[in-house]
Every structure is written in structure tokens, then in C-alpha cells.
Amino acid sequence: MSTENQRSDEICCPEFNPVAWNEVTHSWKEKMFIRDKVSTIFYMPLNFSTVMVRLNKAMEGAGATSPDWLCLSDHRSKWSMELHLAVDKEITGAQNVRLSGEFFSKVYEGPFKDSGKWAKDFDQFARNRGLNLVKKFFWYTTCPKCAKKYGKNYVVIIGQLG
């Protein structure tokens, strides 16, 4: 098998278990993340992979790990998105941020193009439960290549409650 074929068969993302994240409330106290920005055009990321490589390099260089490989996408506008990669310690030279509060998560499965539909469903679901959302994050649990290999493309929407 050629090196190119070996590379295309690799799985870089851990398999996601949706049970722990579907319709669950999480209490975070000073949960640590490192943050970076992604350029987007009409919400479609342009340099997502480059930013993920940069975040992973910073994390690994510091000897840190990412609990659950949790990486929150904050779609700030049609032109910009922030990524928050969960880490188990402060990373020198990175933008360290901490999140605290109550967060509610719901799991979706399907093509990324359904994200807008999922966001509307999540908002309605939260309203029906009497939850007050102050912010929404998307967690794309696997890259497209690994989602194809696993046969499932899970996306988690995590809402900060206020």
C-alpha cells in the first residue's frame, strides 16, 4: 500500500459517543480552552484545518491534552468564527479562556449543510423546555473524512444558559 493510500485510510478523530451529550445539562466552572479565529464566507470556514493544526500544535507543545476533544465553534458573523479547544492546563503563548455556567447540549446527525436547520430546532427545543439561551456553540465532533469512515456525522449544539 502506498504512503498516500495509508494516509487516506487514517482516522484522526476519536469516535464520538452521543449519549453523554444528547439533551444533557453541564455545569462548567472555569473550564479551560484555548481560542483562535477562523475566516469564513457566509459561515463557511476557509482556514478551519489550518487553525485546528495551530491549536493542536500549541496544546501538544505544552504537553496538554483536550478532554473529549471538545472544540466549540462560535459563529460570530458570516465572516468570522472562533474556535475554543478544551485543554487540561493553561497554554503559554495561546489565547487562554475559561467558561463557567450552565450549558445544555443536544446531538444532531447528518450533513454539515443542515446546521442552520439544527440551530432552529435547538432554539425551539430550548424554548419548549423553558431554557434561556444566551449563546450557542457548535461542536463538529469529527472531520469530514472521519465522519465518512465512521458512517456518522455528529454535531453537538451547546447552549450557554442564562
Contacts in CASP RR format, 6 or more apart in sequence:
PFRMAT RR
TARGET T0000
AUTHOR 0000-0000-0000
METHOD contacts of the structure
MODEL  1
MSTENQRSDEICCPEFNPVAWNEVTHSWKEKMFIRDKVSTIFYMPLNFST
VMVRLNKAMEGAGATSPDWLCLSDHRSKWSMELHLAVDKEITGAQNVRLS
GEFFSKVYEGPFKDSGKWAKDFDQFARNRGLNLVKKFFWYTTCPKCAKKY
GKNYVVIIGQLG
8 145 0 8 1.000
11 146 0 8 1.000
11 149 0 8 1.000
11 150 0 8 1.000
12 143 0 8 1.000
12 145 0 8 1.000
12 146 0 8 1.000
13 69 0 8 1.000
13 141 0 8 1.000
13 142 0 8 1.000
13 143 0 8 1.000
13 146 0 8 1.000
13 147 0 8 1.000
14 69 0 8 1.000
15 142 0 8 1.000
15 150 0 8 1.000
16 141 0 8 1.000
16 142 0 8 1.000
16 150 0 8 1.000
16 152 0 8 1.000
16 154 0 8 1.000
18 107 0 8 1.000
18 109 0 8 1.000
18 154 0 8 1.000
18 156 0 8 1.000
21 105 0 8 1.000
21 106 0 8 1.000
21 107 0 8 1.000
21 139 0 8 1.000
21 156 0 8 1.000
22 105 0 8 1.000
22 106 0 8 1.000
22 107 0 8 1.000
23 104 0 8 1.000
23 105 0 8 1.000
23 106 0 8 1.000
23 107 0 8 1.000
24 104 0 8 1.000
24 105 0 8 1.000
25 102 0 8 1.000
25 103 0 8 1.000
25 104 0 8 1.000
25 105 0 8 1.000
25 161 0 8 1.000
26 102 0 8 1.000
26 103 0 8 1.000
26 104 0 8 1.000
26 105 0 8 1.000
26 158 0 8 1.000
27 101 0 8 1.000
27 102 0 8 1.000
27 103 0 8 1.000
28 99 0 8 1.000
28 100 0 8 1.000
28 101 0 8 1.000
28 103 0 8 1.000
29 100 0 8 1.000
29 101 0 8 1.000
30 98 0 8 1.000
30 99 0 8 1.000
30 100 0 8 1.000
31 86 0 8 1.000
31 98 0 8 1.000
31 99 0 8 1.000
31 100 0 8 1.000
32 86 0 8 1.000
32 87 0 8 1.000
32 88 0 8 1.000
32 89 0 8 1.000
32 90 0 8 1.000
32 96 0 8 1.000
32 97 0 8 1.000
32 98 0 8 1.000
33 72 0 8 1.000
33 84 0 8 1.000
33 85 0 8 1.000
33 86 0 8 1.000
33 87 0 8 1.000
33 96 0 8 1.000
33 97 0 8 1.000
33 98 0 8 1.000
33 99 0 8 1.000
34 55 0 8 1.000
34 58 0 8 1.000
34 59 0 8 1.000
34 84 0 8 1.000
34 85 0 8 1.000
34 87 0 8 1.000
34 91 0 8 1.000
34 94 0 8 1.000
34 95 0 8 1.000
34 96 0 8 1.000
34 97 0 8 1.000
35 82 0 8 1.000
35 83 0 8 1.000
35 84 0 8 1.000
35 85 0 8 1.000
35 94 0 8 1.000
35 95 0 8 1.000
35 96 0 8 1.000
35 97 0 8 1.000
36 51 0 8 1.000
36 54 0 8 1.000
36 55 0 8 1.000
36 82 0 8 1.000
36 83 0 8 1.000
36 85 0 8 1.000
36 94 0 8 1.000
36 95 0 8 1.000
37 51 0 8 1.000
37 80 0 8 1.000
37 81 0 8 1.000
37 82 0 8 1.000
37 83 0 8 1.000
38 45 0 8 1.000
38 46 0 8 1.000
38 47 0 8 1.000
38 48 0 8 1.000
38 51 0 8 1.000
38 73 0 8 1.000
38 80 0 8 1.000
38 81 0 8 1.000
38 82 0 8 1.000
38 83 0 8 1.000
39 45 0 8 1.000
39 46 0 8 1.000
39 47 0 8 1.000
39 79 0 8 1.000
39 80 0 8 1.000
40 46 0 8 1.000
40 75 0 8 1.000
40 77 0 8 1.000
40 78 0 8 1.000
40 79 0 8 1.000
40 80 0 8 1.000
40 81 0 8 1.000
41 78 0 8 1.000
41 79 0 8 1.000
42 78 0 8 1.000
43 75 0 8 1.000
43 78 0 8 1.000
43 81 0 8 1.000
43 115 0 8 1.000
45 81 0 8 1.000
48 83 0 8 1.000
51 83 0 8 1.000
52 71 0 8 1.000
52 83 0 8 1.000
52 85 0 8 1.000
55 71 0 8 1.000
55 83 0 8 1.000
55 85 0 8 1.000
55 94 0 8 1.000
56 85 0 8 1.000
58 91 0 8 1.000
58 93 0 8 1.000
58 94 0 8 1.000
59 65 0 8 1.000
59 66 0 8 1.000
59 85 0 8 1.000
59 87 0 8 1.000
59 91 0 8 1.000
59 94 0 8 1.000
62 87 0 8 1.000
62 89 0 8 1.000
62 91 0 8 1.000
62 92 0 8 1.000
62 94 0 8 1.000
63 89 0 8 1.000
64 87 0 8 1.000
64 88 0 8 1.000
64 89 0 8 1.000
64 91 0 8 1.000
65 87 0 8 1.000
65 88 0 8 1.000
66 85 0 8 1.000
66 86 0 8 1.000
66 87 0 8 1.000
66 88 0 8 1.000
67 86 0 8 1.000
67 87 0 8 1.000
67 88 0 8 1.000
68 86 0 8 1.000
69 86 0 8 1.000
69 141 0 8 1.000
70 85 0 8 1.000
70 86 0 8 1.000
70 139 0 8 1.000
71 83 0 8 1.000
71 84 0 8 1.000
71 85 0 8 1.000
71 86 0 8 1.000
71 139 0 8 1.000
71 140 0 8 1.000
72 83 0 8 1.000
72 84 0 8 1.000
72 86 0 8 1.000
72 137 0 8 1.000
72 138 0 8 1.000
72 139 0 8 1.000
72 158 0 8 1.000
73 81 0 8 1.000
73 82 0 8 1.000
73 83 0 8 1.000
73 137 0 8 1.000
73 138 0 8 1.000
73 139 0 8 1.000
73 140 0 8 1.000
74 81 0 8 1.000
74 82 0 8 1.000
74 83 0 8 1.000
74 84 0 8 1.000
74 135 0 8 1.000
74 137 0 8 1.000
75 81 0 8 1.000
75 138 0 8 1.000
76 82 0 8 1.000
84 97 0 8 1.000
84 99 0 8 1.000
84 137 0 8 1.000
90 96 0 8 1.000
99 160 0 8 1.000
101 160 0 8 1.000
101 161 0 8 1.000
102 160 0 8 1.000
102 161 0 8 1.000
102 162 0 8 1.000
103 158 0 8 1.000
103 159 0 8 1.000
103 160 0 8 1.000
103 161 0 8 1.000
104 126 0 8 1.000
104 131 0 8 1.000
104 133 0 8 1.000
104 158 0 8 1.000
104 159 0 8 1.000
104 161 0 8 1.000
105 139 0 8 1.000
105 156 0 8 1.000
105 157 0 8 1.000
105 158 0 8 1.000
105 159 0 8 1.000
106 122 0 8 1.000
106 125 0 8 1.000
106 156 0 8 1.000
106 157 0 8 1.000
107 154 0 8 1.000
107 155 0 8 1.000
107 156 0 8 1.000
108 114 0 8 1.000
108 118 0 8 1.000
108 121 0 8 1.000
108 154 0 8 1.000
108 155 0 8 1.000
108 156 0 8 1.000
108 157 0 8 1.000
109 152 0 8 1.000
109 153 0 8 1.000
109 154 0 8 1.000
109 155 0 8 1.000
110 152 0 8 1.000
110 153 0 8 1.000
110 155 0 8 1.000
111 153 0 8 1.000
112 140 0 8 1.000
112 144 0 8 1.000
112 153 0 8 1.000
112 155 0 8 1.000
115 138 0 8 1.000
115 155 0 8 1.000
118 155 0 8 1.000
118 157 0 8 1.000
119 136 0 8 1.000
119 157 0 8 1.000
122 136 0 8 1.000
122 157 0 8 1.000
122 159 0 8 1.000
123 133 0 8 1.000
126 132 0 8 1.000
126 133 0 8 1.000
126 159 0 8 1.000
131 161 0 8 1.000
132 161 0 8 1.000
132 162 0 8 1.000
133 159 0 8 1.000
133 160 0 8 1.000
133 161 0 8 1.000
133 162 0 8 1.000
134 159 0 8 1.000
134 160 0 8 1.000
134 161 0 8 1.000
134 162 0 8 1.000
135 159 0 8 1.000
135 160 0 8 1.000
136 157 0 8 1.000
136 158 0 8 1.000
136 159 0 8 1.000
136 160 0 8 1.000
137 157 0 8 1.000
137 158 0 8 1.000
137 159 0 8 1.000
137 160 0 8 1.000
138 155 0 8 1.000
138 156 0 8 1.000
138 157 0 8 1.000
138 158 0 8 1.000
139 155 0 8 1.000
139 156 0 8 1.000
139 157 0 8 1.000
139 158 0 8 1.000
140 155 0 8 1.000
141 154 0 8 1.000
141 155 0 8 1.000
141 156 0 8 1.000
142 150 0 8 1.000
142 153 0 8 1.000
142 154 0 8 1.000
144 153 0 8 1.000
147 153 0 8 1.000
147 154 0 8 1.000
END
